Structure formats: structure tokens, C-alpha cells
Amino acid sequence: MLLLIVVTCLWGSTFAVVKTLGQLLPAADLIFWRFLIASVALLPLVVWTRRLRPAGDGAARRPDGWRQRELWRDGFLLGAWLIAGYGTQTIALQSTSANRAAFFTALSVVLVPLWLVVAQRRRMPPMLWGALPLAVAGLALLSWEGGALVGGDAWALACAVTYAGFIVTLERMADRHAALPFTAAQVLSVTVLALVWMLLSGPVALPPAAAWGPLLYLGVAATAATTLLQTIGQRSVSAAEASLIYALEPVTATAFSFVMIGEQVGWRGALGGALVVVATVLSQRADAPHAETPSVQVE
């Protein structure tokens, strides 16, 4: 549980970092360099774990995880969902505040059980009926905080929708592959997709010197390390329990945004954020009796 709290704090810090980097780099460049760094950080771990594989585990009789077409197919599909989530979030932070974007993104946890209810045509749990209006009310208060609705709020909401799609897709694929190579396949897929996006966006240039420190932090700590810590932490904590911990992410994001870039939240924004957190907790309580939905965040 302690590892997941650390992960949540690291994720919360990324909103302020990405918002600051957005002033130095276009969204495509930021995502490409972040995931390229994460890929470089993950690959030595994958090589090391392959060397530790016992000789009698069947590796000699069948292709390992890296050579299976299914691994790359599933990894690429999830990578497409991921870049949609990261892309919309990065664009959102160009025009909305970091703490508002964090609370909008947290709605992905509310949308997951709703998505599953629709896809599986099952009855909606009573707690989910209560969570949805709370989430909508929270969104309304957050959108009105500091003025009218801005374009970044819509992009942040799109991030919540796309990341909910990622979580639902991951639920079907998580048990097909070993965790570390599957994670690396997703990260590498995002890197390739971001490279294509960057090449189509215009001339390619190296990031300025001021961007490398934040990029290294995002790639190593907030992408590669958090993925590994989350994998370890959720071995002993259920997905429903983990989701309750992850509900703290927008709270930590607000704290980091205040400390790092001086963003403040008025009373309407604070109330709206609180309603989103309550809706997130209720949605996971509603989903717990039905299925253990993987709880993975986009930061």
C-alpha cells in the first residue's frame, strides 16, 4: 500500500511539470521524449529478468514473450489508447490549470464501471447512480472556477474518456503476458506513435537545455519507475483498494501545483474537486462486487 501512495504522489506532481514543459515543447515532442527516456530506462530491466528466467520454464519449447506477435499486437493497441490519453492531457494543460486537469482526469475511474455496465449490459449499481451526478456537479464547479469553461477543460475530459477505454481494454489483456515485457511493449508503442505524430507536426529539434531535467524526471520517475512500483504494489492490494488510493491523485496534484507553480483553488474549485473524489470512491465501491477492474492512471 505504501508503494501505491508513493506512486500516487509521483503522478500528482506530473501535472505541474507537464504544464511547465508545455511552454517549452509541443505536445508531440514532450510525449516522444518522455516515453523514449522511459523505454531506455525499462529495457535493461527486461534484459535482466530474461537472464534470470529458469531454464526449465518452457522457454526452450516456445517463443518467449518478446517474440510473440500477440504481445506486440496487444501492446500496440494499449499504446494507442495511452497516447490518446497522454496527448489529450498534455494539450489540456496548455490552457487549463494543473489542478483542474487532475480532477477532470480522475473521472476516468468513474467512467470505467459505467463503461462496463454498458458493454456488459448489466444493471447499474445504486452507488454508481449516486456517483454520476456528484461527478457532473464537481465538473460544473471546476469548470466555472475562475471564469468560463475553457478549451483545456474539454481536452481534460477527453483524457478521462480515453483513459477509461485503456483501463477497460487492459482488463481483457492483463493476464495474457508477463507484466514487465508487456509494460515495455506499451511504452515502446507510445514512443513510436509519438515519433510519427512529431514528424507530422513539423521540423524536429532537440529539446532546449531547460527541458531535459523535467523530461528525465517524467521519463524515469513518473513513467518507468511508477509503472514498476505499481506492478509490485498491486500484487498485495486489490484493484478496488488501489483505486481508492489513486483517488488521492488530484489532491496531491493540487498540492504540488500550489507549491511548484503557485496555482491556487477557490472555494468552488475546492468543492468541485471534493465532489469528484467522492464520486470516484463511490464508483469503485459500486464496481467492487462485480469485477476487479485494473486501476491504472495516465500521468
PEJOSUL-V87936 format. One record per backbone hydrogen bond with DSSP energy under -1.0 kcal/mol. NH is the residue of the N-H (numbers start at 1). CO is the residue of the C=O. If there is no record, write none. Layout:
nh,co
NH,CO
NH,CO
//
This chain:
nh,co
5,1
6,2
7,3
8,4
9,5
10,6
11,7
12,8
13,9
14,11
17,13
18,14
19,15
20,16
21,17
22,18
23,20
24,21
25,21
30,26
31,27
32,28
33,29
34,30
35,31
36,32
37,33
38,34
39,35
40,36
41,37
42,38
43,39
46,42
47,43
48,44
49,45
50,46
51,47
52,48
57,54
61,58
62,58
67,64
72,68
73,69
74,70
75,71
76,72
77,73
78,74
79,75
80,76
81,77
82,78
83,79
84,80
85,81
86,82
87,83
88,84
89,85
90,86
91,87
92,88
93,89
94,91
95,92
96,92
101,97
102,98
103,99
104,100
105,101
106,102
107,104
108,105
109,106
111,107
112,108
114,110
115,111
116,112
117,113
118,114
119,115
120,116
122,117
129,125
130,126
131,127
132,128
134,130
135,131
136,132
137,133
138,134
139,135
140,136
141,137
142,138
143,139
144,140
147,144
153,150
155,151
156,152
157,153
158,154
159,155
160,156
161,157
162,158
163,159
164,160
165,161
166,162
167,163
168,164
169,165
170,166
171,167
174,170
176,173
182,178
183,179
184,180
185,181
186,182
187,183
188,184
189,185
190,186
191,187
192,188
193,189
194,190
195,191
196,192
197,193
198,194
199,195
200,196
201,197
211,208
215,211
216,212
217,213
218,214
219,215
220,216
221,217
222,217
224,219
225,220
227,223
228,224
229,225
230,226
231,227
232,228
233,229
234,230
235,232
236,233
242,238
243,239
244,240
245,241
246,242
247,243
248,245
249,246
252,248
253,249
254,250
255,251
256,252
257,253
258,254
259,255
260,256
261,257
263,257
270,266
271,267
272,268
273,269
274,270
275,271
276,272
277,273
278,274
279,275
280,276
281,277
282,278
283,279
284,280
285,281
286,282
287,283
288,284
290,287
291,287
293,291
//
